[in-house]
Amino acid sequence: MSARDLLHRYLDPCPLVAIIRGVTPDEAQTMGEAIVEAGIRIIEVPLNSPDPLQSIETLAKRFGDEVLVGAGTVLDPADVGRVWDAGGRLIVSPNIDFDVIAATAAIDLVSCPGYFTPSEALAAIQTGATALKLFPAEAATPAVLRAQRAVLPKDVPILVVGGVKPDVMRPWIDAGATGFGLGGGLYQPGQSSQDTLEKARAYVAGLTA
């Protein structure tokens, strides 16, 4: 299965990525179960979390093919292989790092680098990016995305990340967003699994609001 097909397998039923920055290995399974109960099937553990590879391994073993698990804030191409070894199949970065993208594409993992301009987006695609992450979305608008969509390849998924709230997703979808990355609005370190479940459900409901 290609990286693009792998991404669509999990993104098409529910176009949300749960970003659990700051989660600990002890919490990872419980938080993952809350996220999956709400209907989300993609979970990202940023590498600046405590023992992130252990959390990724825990989630990958718990959910298997039920969930696409991966890493965020991947800044070093050497980390791509480490994420793979832990069971992760998704590599997300806040920036365009050609070495990270190439290392990800070389082993058929899903590559989702952050971009802000069409030039960055096209360069990432040419290097092998599977999808793109519009980041930080707080500094953009749906109108900006609509203009970018006019010149970017239609088949490349674009995830909107940064400041996304359940009640503002519809304008982004109408502008061409494929999905959303949910960070601080979904998860804060130390919150209960019940809080995570309720927030995740609110985001899932926001897709059809």
Order of alpha helices (4+ residues) and beta strands (2+ residues): alpha-beta-alpha-beta-alpha-beta-alpha-beta-alpha-beta-beta-alpha-beta-alpha-beta-alpha-beta-alpha
